[in-house]
Every structure is written in structure tokens, then in C-alpha cells.
Amino acid sequence: MNPQRTTITTPALLALFILTLLAPTLHAEDRVTEPFVGILLHEITYDQPRPLVIRVAEIDLSAPGISFLVTPGNGDPNGDEPGDPNNETTRQTTLEFLKEQNAQLAINASFFEMGITDTDNVGLVVSRGEQVSPFRGDWTAINIAKDNTPSIIRGENDTFDITHPPKGVQLYNAVTGSDQIVTDGQPIEDQPDRKFFTTAHPRTAIGITKHHTLLLVTIDGRQPGFSEGIPLNELAQLMIELGAVNALNLDGGGSTTLTIADPEPRVLNFPSSKDKEGNPGVLRKNGTNLAVFARPNPDYQRPIESPSTRPPAQTQPEQPPTQP
């Protein structure tokens, strides 16, 4: 255990959030482990107002050994052409990226164009200082500086020029979300006419707390009776209760994946993408993933997997199939 570890998210706090947000008859559980120095993993399940399985990686950005890597570009140049270059990254599953980089954690990140192997990413993507994909429209990005300082940034469309904050941020590792769901501790406003906002989907989110902590969150969905997903307003409230003062909604749906090497690489959640027989658990090849590097916790023992965090009568394959 790291004696200098300071956490702002405890099992009691998460349980309080769940119990106050949901029905009094709710059965809730938060299983907490610390597989790496500076990283707490939460596996939260509850059954009201619908079945949900939530996973949270709470990362102390000041802990020794913590670093990050966003999927690098594949070398496709923009040249002198204006606008967003296409085919910037080569798609791979989050598990493939974890293994390739010998990382300890990895999560899917930015939205991307489906249907092609070498894909165009939606919004800013930067990989250890390498500019991969420029800002797009008003989509908001998160940048993790070389010293692990995180910041929410916006920029001029089709460029790498930051417009907010106006100065002082050096692009290092950056990914983009569709919505800033928490801003200065306040949730995104309801958008009842927007189906993407109001429908329960699998979700991936990233958040910054005021205690120099980064939150990586997945919520499984589209699996009735197991985990049905949440709309964006609930996701925003969840991120606030986890301690986020700013948070982004990253690519979700069938892309939602959280992986770990403890030490064997494996998938923590249960993705909603399906095989030809209609069974979920298939890993999607994503355009951008975010890897986390950390030192192993010598006191960690890999927990016995809980049956409640796998769909009934289904098991996750050791080497999940992939789909384009």
C-alpha cells in the first residue's frame, strides 16, 4: 500500500451516493482494490432504477510511477491540405493496445469514424506531444501534461491552437469528448430533445477532481437484467458524486472498454458489441485508447471475480474476438 495515498472517493462515499440517489430498497455493492501504487479500482453494482455495473479507476496523479499514453498516429500526414487529416490512427482493441504498450490499465477514448481500419478521429488527439488529430468544432478535450497536470481545453476548429484556457497549456496527451458533462462542479443541462442525451447507453467518461486525481469510468449497457446503461444527465451526476469538478463524455456504446494487466492482461468490463450469434462481449477496434502506466502494489491480490459483474450464463473469453 502507498502510505502517501490520499483518496477523495471512498466506499462509504460511493455507497452514500448510490443510496441517496436511488430507491430505499436498493441493493448496492462497491468492491474496491488497489492493484497499483496510486490507483484504486471500484466495481459498483446496483439494481435500481435499472441494473448497472460501473467501474472506476481513481488515479492519484502525484503517485510515483504514474504516466500516460494516447494512441499514436500512424504516420498519415496532413501536408499542406487544410482541415482535419483522415486515416490518422490505426484501429485496435483496447486490450491489444494495453498489451502492445505493456501498460497496466487502458480505456477507450475519443470518438472515431467507423467502417475503416485507418480512421479519422473526432476532435483533438495528441500522443506524448505528437499532434495526431486537430480540434473539431466546439468539442471539448482533456489534456494531461508531461507532469500529469490535467486540464480541460478547447481550440480553434481544424487546428491545434488552444483558445481556452488562453495560454499556459502545452499539449502532451489529449483526447476529446462529445460533451463536457461537468463544468466547475455543475452538471450538464438537461437536453430532453436530444436522444443521445436522454437514452441509456454504455458510457465511458473521464474526470478531474480538485485533489489532483483523474477518474476513468465505464458503465456497461444494452444488456437487460445485467447492466442497461445510463443517460448523460445521470452520468454527470455520477461523476460529480465521484468528486469530479470537470468531466467529459468519451466514446461509449460498443466502444466502452476498460482493461487491466494484473499482471495478465484482461478485460474488466463486459462490452455490449455482439458476435454473429448475438452474444455480447465482443471487443471493438477503437480509433483512440488511453494507457496508464503504474507501479505494482506488492500487497495486491487479484480478487475472485464476482458473478454479479458478468451477464447470467455468459463468461468472458480469455481472448475475446474482435469486430471491425
N, C-alpha and C positions, 0 to 999 in steps of 0.2 A: 504494500500500500504506500502511496505517496504521502508523507507526513505533512507536506505543504499544500495538499489538495484542499481547495475551498469550493464548495458547491452551493449553488443557489436553488437547485432543484433536488428535492429530497423525496423519498417515497411518501412521506406524510403530506407534503405539499401537493404532489400529484394526486394522491387519494382525496385530499380535500377538494381539489378542482373537480375531480370526477364526481364526487358525492354531492357537491353543491350544484353542479351544472345539470345533473341528470336526476332520474326518479329516485325516490327514497328506497325503493325495493331493489335498486341496482346491485348486482354482484360485480365488483371491480377487483382487479389484481394488478400489482406493479412488481415485476421481478427485476431486480437491479443487480448488475455485475460490474466489475471494473477490470476488464481484460488487459488494459494497457495503462501505463502511467499517464494520468491526466485525462482519462476517458471513462465516463460512466455510460453504461448501456441500460436503457429502460425498455422492458417489454410489457406493455399495458394492454389489458383486455377488459372490455365491458360489454354488457348485453342490452343496454337501453341508452338512447331511444332506438338503437339498432345495434346488432353485433359489430364490434370494431376491434381490430388488432393494430396497435400503434407501437412503433419502435422509435426510440430517441437516442441519439448519440450526443452526449453532453461533453464538449471538448474544452478543457482548460487551455487557452491559447498561450499561457505563460509556462506551462509544464515543460520540462526538459525533453527534447526529442521530438516534439510535435512539428510537423511540416506538411505541406500540401502539394498536390499536382493536379492540374486540369489537363484533360486530353490534349496532347499537342496537335498542331496542324500536320497535314500530310504532304506539305510542300507545294500545294497548288497556288501559284502566285496570282495576285490581282493585276500586276503590271501597271500600265497607265490607264486601265479602264476605270471609270468612275463606279461608285456604288459597292455593293456587297459582293465579294468574290464567292463563287459557288464551289462545291466539292472541297470544302476546307478541311474536314476531318473524315477519317475512315471509320465507319460504324463498327462497334464491337460491344459485346455484353459487358455489364458492369463486372461480372465475375472474371471475364477474360482480361479486362483492364487491371483488376486487382492482382491477378496472377502475373501479368506482364510486367507490372511495376514493382512487384514484391512489396505491396502496400499492406497495411494492417486493416484498414477499412476503405470502402469505396461506395459511392452513391451516385445514382444518375443525376444529371444536372439540367442543362439548357434544352429548350425545345429545338426541333430539327425537322428537316424535310424527310418524310418517309418515302420508301419506294426505291431508293438508290443507295448503293453501298458507300460511295464517297459523297458526303452530304453537305448541305448548306445549313448552318446553324442560325437560329433566330436571335439576333442581338449579340452583344459583346461577349467574346470568348478570348481569354488571354491565358497562356500557359507558361508560367515562370518567365514572364517578360516577353514571350513570343506573341505577337499580335496575330490572332487566328481569324476572328470574325468581328466586324465593327458594330457600333451601336446601331439599333434599328428603331425608328420611330421614337415613341416615349417609353419603350420597355426599360425597366429598371434592372440594374446589375448589382452584384456584390463583388467587391474586390478584397482579396486577402493579400496584404502587403508582404514583403520579404521577411519582415519582423513579426508576421502573423497578426498585424493590426487589421481588423475588418472594417469596411465602410460601404455604405450604400451610395451608389453613384449613378448619374445619368449623363448622357452625352449627345452630341450632335449626330443626327441621322447619317448613316453610311460613312462615318469617320471613327477615329479613335480618340477624338477630342472630348474631354470631360467638361461638362457645363455645370454640374452640381456634385460635390461642392466645387466652388470656382477654382481652387488651387490647393496644392499640397499633397495630392494623392498620386502615387506612382503605380501604374498598372503592373501587376505581377501575376496573380492567379485570379481570374474573373469569370463568372458565369452569369446568365441572365434569366430572370423570371418573367412570367406573363403579367403578374400583378404584385405590387407591394401591398401585402395584406395587413401589415402592421407598420405604422409610421409614428415614431416618437411615443410608443406605448398605446396608440389608439388603433382600433381595428378598422379595416376597410369598410366603407359604407355599403349598405345593402344595395344590390342591383337586381331587383326581382324580375326584370325583363330580360335578363341575361342567363340563358340556360346553363352555360359553363359555370356560372357563379352559384346557381341555386341547386344543381343536381349533385347527388352524392357520387363521387368518383374516387378511385385510388389517387392518393396525393403524395407528392414529395415537396418538402419545404426546407428552407434554411433560415436561421435567425441569429441575431446578435443580441446578447444581454448586456446589461450595464456593468457586469462583473468580468469583462474580458473573456467571455465564454461564447463558443459557437455551438449552435444547435442544428443537427441534421435529423430530419424527421421523415418517416414514411408511415402511411396509413394504407393498409390493404383494402381492396374494394372489389365490387362486382361479383362477390361470391356469397350468395344468400345463405344465411344461417351461420356463416363463419366471420366474414368481415365485409361490410357493404359500402364502405367509403363515406366521405363527408363533403358537404358543400364548402365553398370558400369562407363564408362567414363563421362557420364552426371551426375551420382550420385556423382562422385568425385568432379566435378566442382561445383555442388550444395553445397556440404559440405564445400568447400573452401570459397565460397561466403557467407556462413553462419558463417564463422570465424574459421572453424576447421583447425588446423595445423597438426593434425593426425586423421585418421578416418578409421573405419573398416566396411566392408560389412557383416552384420549379416544374419541369415537365412531369406529368403524372400518368394516369391511365395505365396502359400496359408497359410503360417505361419504368414505373416505380420499382426500384430495386435497391436493397441495402445488403452489402456483402462484408464478410469478415475473414481474416486469417488468424485463427487462434489455436494452434498455428496452421491447421489445414484450411485452405480456402473453401468457403461455403456461403450459401445464400441465407440471410437471416429471415427475410420476409417471404411471402408466397405471392409472386406476381400473378396478375389477372390474365395475361395473354395465354391463349389456349392452343393445344395441339390439334391435329386433324380430327381427333375423336371428340373434341370439345372439352378436354380436361385442362384446367388452369395450371399454372406453374412453369410455363414456358418463358425463357429469358429473351427479351427483345434486345436487338443490337441497337444501341443508342449512339447519337451523334457526339455527345459530350458526357464524360463522367468526371467525378471529383474524388481523388485518392487522398487518404490520410495516412501519414507515417507516424509511428509512435513506438516507444519502448515497451517491451512486455512487462506486465506486472508479475513478479515472481510468486506472489501469493494467489494468483488466479487459478481457479479450477473450472474447466468448461462445464457449464450446468447441464443437467439432464433435460432434454427437450420436453417442453410441456405439450401434452396432446391438445390443449386448448388453442395453441397457436398454429395448428395445421388443420386444413379442412377435413371434415369427417371422411373416413375411408380413403384418404389420399395421403401419400407420402411424397416428399420432395426427392427427386432422383439425385444421386451423387454427382452426376454430370448432366445437368439439365439440357434439353435440346434448345436450339436457337431457331429464330424465325427472322426473315428479312424485314 
